[in-house]
Amino acid sequence: MPIPSSPDLLPVPCTLMRGGTSRGPFFLADELPADIAARDRVLLAALGSPDRRQIDGLGGAHPLTSKAAIVSRSATPGVDLDFLFAQLQPDSDQVDTTPNCGNMLAAVLPFAIERGLVEAGDETTTARILTLNTGMQCDVTVQTPGARLRYAGDTRIDGVPGSAAPVKISFLDTAGSVCPSMLPTGRVLDHVAFSTADGATHEVAATLIDNGMPMVLVRAADFGITGCESVAVLNADQELKSRLEALRLAAGPLMGLGDVAAKNYPKMCLLSAPAGGGAVSTRCFIPHVCHEAIGVLAAVTVATACVLEGAVAQGLAQAGSGLRRTVSVEHPSGEFSVELELDARDQQQIVSAALLRTARPIMRGEVLIPAALLNATNENHE
């Protein structure tokens, strides 16, 4: 027998899903408030932000588990689904819908099939998805034998235990997802000056790039570290994080992003020579916490820098040759392989990027939102 609902709580249907190495609640757009302020209050309450432990919500007290997805059928010709990604932070009341998230993207098609937005095919199902955050489109394919989703399989991705069925993502246009272009300064390598809190001025070689994710790529050695340090060690290094933030603030305007102090991008990435047989080793900050692995679109962007002549990765990366290359990006939890196709007419341009992720639903049901939050929003608009 259903438990009678309380007038103090608003039930909102959602599915808690893991997409790649991220996790968060997925919602249908028409089951959330149309008003953006009210919608954001629902998302904050669902995750339990702002609170460092997110004790009163579904969040996992980490940026990788403080995410949400909003999905709907698309009205854009040739596109099946619209996906709006929302990045929340445990200790912030901000909801950022400007960046992409390729990990959460991996769970969009399974969620859409589960909720009846897309009809499953007999063996596989492919849908074109538009990420509303930046206008990026991609084709996503999942296994649906007998027109039923398959979640079990042999695909393993580092950062997630066990194995699962593959989710193939083929990006159609990642260049300049947020920035004006893939190389927003028009250069593959810049020397960026920045000032630290002690008043000292520094300059560092960096590749400012956006092939799916705005990023500032620098050599770990230029910051006095090897690039093989653990996540815990890097997160405890306040001097390093302060220098990276100063560089990020200086790079933002150069990338056409303006003042990025309150933004979740550009992400910062320390590069070093590969240690485990890959192409390059990474330590990414998102942007103030060191990532336990690496984001999907961050991996695409780093892989791109590895194949660009003259980029900061040159001399460190071992990215092979040819128009089609598989670039293995090492990260603290393992590696992430990205398939890149270069333009035959200009090998400084990327034609396409493809990769494999996995995803699965963790819980289906309703998240209960304090009704007073929506009432407060309505009263503020009266």
C-alpha positions in Angstrom: 0.0 0.0 0.0 1.4 3.4 -0.9 2.5 5.7 1.9 0.3 8.8 2.1 2.3 11.8 1.0 2.8 14.8 3.3 1.8 18.3 2.2 5.2 19.3 3.3 6.9 17.3 0.6 6.7 17.4 -3.2 7.4 14.1 -4.9 9.3 14.5 -8.2 9.9 11.4 -10.4 13.5 10.7 -11.1 16.0 7.9 -11.8 19.3 7.9 -10.1 21.8 6.8 -12.7 25.5 6.3 -13.2 26.9 7.6 -16.4 30.5 6.7 -16.9 32.4 7.8 -13.8 29.7 10.3 -12.7 26.3 9.8 -11.0 23.1 11.8 -10.4 19.3 12.0 -10.7 17.8 12.1 -14.2 14.5 14.0 -14.7 12.1 14.4 -17.6 11.9 18.1 -18.5 8.1 18.2 -18.2 8.2 16.8 -14.7 10.2 19.7 -13.4 9.1 23.3 -13.0 9.3 25.4 -16.2 10.5 28.4 -14.2 14.3 28.2 -14.1 14.6 29.5 -10.5 12.1 27.0 -9.2 13.8 24.2 -11.2 17.1 25.0 -9.7 15.7 25.0 -6.2 14.3 21.5 -6.9 17.8 20.3 -8.2 19.6 21.8 -5.2 17.1 20.2 -2.8 17.3 16.8 -4.6 21.1 16.8 -4.3 21.2 18.3 -0.8 23.2 21.4 -1.7 24.5 23.6 -0.2 26.0 21.3 2.4 29.5 19.8 2.4 28.1 16.3 3.2 24.9 16.7 1.2 23.3 14.9 4.1 19.8 15.9 3.2 19.8 14.8 -0.5 21.0 12.4 -3.1 24.4 14.0 -3.6 27.6 12.1 -2.8 29.6 15.0 -1.3 31.8 15.3 -4.4 31.5 17.3 -7.7 31.3 14.0 -9.6 28.2 13.0 -7.7 26.7 16.4 -7.5 25.2 16.4 -11.0 21.8 16.2 -12.6 20.3 15.6 -16.0 17.1 16.8 -17.7 15.9 15.0 -20.8 13.1 15.5 -23.3 12.2 14.6 -26.8 13.8 17.1 -29.2 12.0 19.5 -31.5 15.2 20.0 -33.5 15.0 18.3 -37.0 17.2 15.2 -37.1 17.6 15.1 -33.4 15.9 12.6 -31.1 16.6 13.9 -27.6 17.5 17.1 -25.8 19.8 16.8 -22.8 20.4 19.6 -20.3 23.3 18.9 -17.9 23.4 20.6 -14.5 26.5 20.8 -12.4 26.0 21.4 -8.7 28.6 21.6 -5.9 28.2 20.2 -2.4 28.9 23.5 -0.7 27.3 25.9 -3.2 23.8 27.1 -4.0 24.7 27.6 -7.7 23.4 25.4 -10.5 25.6 25.6 -13.6 24.1 24.7 -16.9 26.9 26.1 -19.1 29.4 23.2 -19.4 28.9 19.8 -21.0 29.3 16.4 -19.2 30.2 13.4 -21.4 29.9 11.0 -18.5 26.3 11.9 -17.7 25.6 11.9 -21.4 26.3 8.2 -21.5 23.2 7.6 -19.4 20.8 9.8 -21.4 19.7 7.2 -24.0 19.2 4.3 -21.5 17.1 6.7 -19.3 15.1 7.8 -22.4 14.4 4.2 -23.4 13.4 3.4 -19.7 11.0 6.4 -19.7 9.5 5.7 -23.1 11.0 8.6 -25.0 12.8 6.4 -27.5 11.6 3.0 -28.8 14.3 0.3 -28.5 15.5 -1.5 -31.6 15.8 -5.3 -32.0 19.6 -5.5 -31.5 21.0 -2.0 -30.9 19.4 1.5 -30.6 21.0 4.7 -31.8 19.8 8.2 -31.0 21.1 11.6 -31.9 21.3 13.7 -28.8 21.6 17.5 -28.6 23.3 18.8 -25.5 21.5 22.1 -24.8 24.3 23.5 -22.7 26.5 24.1 -25.7 24.6 23.0 -28.8 26.8 19.9 -29.2 25.3 16.9 -31.0 26.4 13.3 -30.9 25.1 9.8 -31.8 24.8 7.3 -28.9 24.4 3.6 -29.4 23.3 1.1 -26.8 22.6 -2.7 -26.9 18.9 -3.6 -27.0 18.6 -7.3 -27.9 15.0 -8.3 -28.2 14.1 -4.6 -27.9 15.2 -4.6 -24.2 18.1 -2.7 -22.7 21.1 -4.7 -21.9 23.2 -3.4 -18.9 25.4 -6.4 -18.3 28.5 -6.9 -20.5 32.2 -7.1 -20.7 33.2 -3.4 -21.2 35.3 -2.0 -18.4 36.1 1.6 -17.8 38.7 2.7 -15.2 37.1 4.4 -12.3 34.1 2.1 -12.2 34.2 -1.4 -10.6 33.2 -4.4 -12.6 32.0 -4.5 -16.2 28.9 -3.6 -18.2 27.4 -3.2 -21.7 29.1 -0.6 -23.8 27.6 2.8 -24.6 29.2 4.1 -27.8 29.4 7.9 -28.1 30.3 9.5 -31.5 30.7 13.2 -31.2 29.7 15.2 -34.3 31.1 18.6 -33.5 33.1 19.3 -30.3 35.3 22.1 -31.4 34.6 25.3 -29.5 31.9 23.9 -27.3 32.0 27.0 -25.0 34.9 29.0 -26.4 34.7 30.8 -29.8 36.8 28.0 -31.4 38.9 25.0 -30.6 42.0 27.2 -30.1 40.4 30.4 -28.9 43.6 32.4 -28.9 44.4 31.3 -32.5 47.5 29.7 -31.2 48.3 26.1 -30.2 50.7 27.3 -27.5 50.5 30.4 -25.3 52.7 31.8 -22.6 50.3 33.0 -19.9 51.3 35.5 -17.2 49.5 35.3 -13.9 50.0 36.7 -10.4 49.8 34.8 -7.2 48.5 35.9 -3.8 52.1 36.9 -2.7 52.2 39.5 -5.5 54.7 37.5 -7.6 54.2 37.3 -11.3 54.7 34.0 -13.2 54.6 32.9 -16.8 53.9 29.4 -18.0 53.5 27.6 -21.3 50.0 26.4 -21.8 47.6 25.1 -24.5 44.3 26.9 -24.2 41.9 24.5 -25.9 38.2 23.6 -26.2 37.4 20.4 -28.1 34.4 19.5 -26.0 35.6 21.1 -22.8 37.4 24.4 -22.2 40.7 23.5 -20.7 44.1 24.9 -19.7 46.8 22.3 -20.3 50.2 22.8 -18.7 53.2 20.6 -17.9 53.2 19.3 -14.4 57.0 19.9 -14.2 56.4 23.6 -14.7 54.6 23.5 -11.3 57.3 21.6 -9.5 55.6 18.2 -9.4 56.0 15.0 -11.3 52.4 14.6 -12.4 52.3 11.1 -10.8 51.2 12.3 -7.4 48.0 10.9 -5.9 44.7 12.7 -5.8 44.9 13.1 -2.1 48.4 14.6 -2.2 47.4 17.1 -4.9 44.2 18.1 -3.1 46.2 18.8 0.0 48.7 21.0 -1.8 47.1 24.4 -1.2 50.0 26.3 -2.9 49.6 24.3 -6.1 45.8 24.8 -6.1 46.3 28.5 -5.5 48.7 28.8 -8.4 46.4 26.9 -10.7 43.5 29.1 -9.8 45.5 32.2 -10.5 46.4 30.8 -13.9 42.8 29.8 -14.6 41.5 33.3 -13.8 44.2 34.8 -16.2 43.3 32.3 -18.9 39.6 32.8 -18.9 39.5 36.2 -20.7 42.1 34.9 -23.2 39.8 32.1 -24.0 36.8 34.4 -24.6 35.2 33.2 -21.4 35.4 36.5 -19.4 35.6 36.4 -15.7 35.6 32.7 -14.7 35.9 33.1 -11.0 32.3 31.7 -10.4 32.4 29.3 -13.3 33.2 25.6 -13.4 35.4 26.0 -16.5 38.0 26.1 -17.8 39.2 22.9 -16.3 42.9 22.7 -15.4 45.0 19.8 -16.4 48.6 18.9 -15.5 50.4 16.8 -18.1 53.4 14.5 -17.8 54.9 11.6 -19.7 52.9 8.4 -19.7 53.7 6.0 -16.9 51.5 3.0 -17.8 51.9 2.5 -21.6 49.4 5.2 -22.6 49.9 8.4 -24.6 50.1 10.9 -21.8 49.5 11.1 -18.0 47.0 13.6 -16.6 45.9 15.2 -13.3 42.8 17.3 -13.9 41.2 19.8 -11.6 37.4 20.3 -12.0 38.3 23.1 -11.5 39.3 23.3 -7.8 39.3 19.6 -6.8 41.6 17.0 -8.4 39.5 14.5 -10.5 39.7 10.9 -9.4 39.8 10.0 -13.1 39.1 12.3 -16.1 35.9 13.6 -17.7 34.8 12.3 -21.1 35.1 15.6 -22.9 38.2 16.5 -21.0 39.7 13.3 -22.3 38.7 14.2 -25.8 40.3 17.6 -25.4 43.5 16.3 -23.9 43.7 13.7 -26.6 43.3 16.4 -29.2 46.2 18.4 -27.8 48.3 15.2 -27.9 48.0 15.1 -31.7 48.4 18.8 -32.4 51.8 19.9 -33.6 53.3 22.5 -31.2 50.9 21.9 -28.3 52.2 21.8 -24.7 51.9 18.0 -24.9 54.5 17.7 -27.6 57.6 16.0 -26.3 55.5 14.3 -23.5 52.8 12.5 -25.4 53.2 9.4 -27.5 50.1 9.7 -29.7 51.2 7.7 -32.8 50.7 8.8 -36.4 48.1 8.7 -39.2 44.7 10.2 -39.7 43.0 7.7 -37.3 44.6 7.5 -33.9 43.6 5.9 -30.6 45.0 8.1 -27.8 45.2 6.5 -24.4 44.9 9.2 -21.7 46.2 8.0 -18.3 44.5 9.3 -15.2 44.7 8.5 -11.4 42.2 5.6 -11.8 43.6 4.1 -15.0 43.2 5.2 -18.6 40.7 6.5 -21.1 41.0 5.7 -24.8 39.7 8.2 -27.4 39.5 7.5 -31.1 40.3 10.6 -33.1 40.0 11.2 -36.9 42.2 14.0 -38.2 41.3 16.1 -41.2 43.4 14.9 -44.2 43.6 18.5 -45.6 44.7 20.0 -42.2 45.9 17.6 -39.5 45.6 20.4 -37.0 41.8 19.9 -37.2 39.8 17.0 -35.8 37.0 15.5 -37.9 35.4 13.2 -35.2 35.9 11.7 -31.8 34.5 8.4 -30.5 34.7 6.5 -27.2 33.0 3.9 -25.0 31.4 4.4 -21.7 29.0 2.4 -19.5 25.9 3.3 -17.6 23.1 1.9 -15.5 20.1 2.9 -13.4 20.7 2.6 -9.7 17.3 3.6 -8.3 13.9 4.5 -9.8 11.3 6.4 -7.9 10.6 9.9 -6.5 12.8 12.4 -4.8 11.0 14.3 -2.1 11.5 18.1 -2.2 10.4 20.4 0.7 7.3 22.1 -0.7 8.3 25.3 1.1 11.1 25.8 -1.3 8.8 26.1 -4.3 6.3 28.2 -2.3 9.1 30.6 -1.4 10.0 30.9 -5.1 6.4 31.6 -6.0 6.0 34.2 -3.3 9.2 35.9 -4.5 7.7 36.3 -8.0 4.4 37.6 -6.8 
